[in-house]
Amino acid sequence: MTTSAQVETAGRPTEDRLDSTGSRFTRVLGVMVVLMLVMQLALALVISPPEVLQGDAVRLFYLHVPLAIAGGYLGVGLLAVGSIGYLWKRTIFWDLLAASAGELALMFTALTLLTGSLWGRPVWGTYWEWDPRLTLTAVLFVLLIGYRAMRTASTDPHLRARRSAVIGLLAAADVPLIRMSVDWWRGLHQTATLNPLNPSLDGMMLFTFFFSMVTFTVLFVWLLVHRFRVAWLEEQVADRALDEAITQRRAEGQETQ
């Protein structure tokens, strides 16, 4: 059970200060996200030019790569930070941070695989190949599903958090393999697009890519804030229900005496 002292120790607001997922900051950020997504889609689908070899298929690049980086690097990175933080501090804040980041990482990784398949069809002639990077990304997706499943497999919150943290760290260990797979193994997937020694993007294509990266990063942060607050409220509701059940049981015990 989470006490008020534990809440303050975790560096989060107490129950009477957090009663919704919205705030002035999240509302402003939400408006920014909507405007940036509209601009990003206009740049990716209309304004940016087609690529010489891939033609209009390159437009999926502006969705696929930012989704992969936001989900794989940012999402799984925060999952790892939260998992390590819980194993070290054993406070609910780190567990809920890991859970929130892991859920978003799962969603972004699923969209990464989907957009990658749609991109691969016109470029490779097939929706799927057992390319090293694709295979390792699929492994990450399975690990994130396992992480999500583990969070519903136990009613003991601390046991659940410890076991989930281990799976979260396994998922995080897969990300460097995904990053280096195109350099270590020969496959269909192209090497890094942004190479300082040999840049393959310039002009409007480069601007569209960086704008897409910023857009999906801001989108991830906005979703993470809301998802964390939902998880925190759920924890408060569970604690209140447990306190009420204990109080009721004690009252029943006093009546029988």
Secondary structure, DSSP 8 states (H G I E B T S, - for coil): ---HHHHHHTT---GGG--SS--HHHHHHHHHHHHHHHHHHHIIIIIS--BTTTBGGGGGHHHHHHHHIIIIIIIHHHHHHHHHHHHHH--HHHHHHHHHHHHHHHHHHHHHHHHHHHHHHHHHSSS----HHHHHHHHHHHHHHHHHHHTTS-S-HHHHHHHHHHHHHHHHHHHHHHHHHHHHS--SS---S--TTS----HHHHHHHHHHHHHHHHHHHHHHHHHHHHHHHHHHHHHHHHHHHHHHHHHHHHHH-
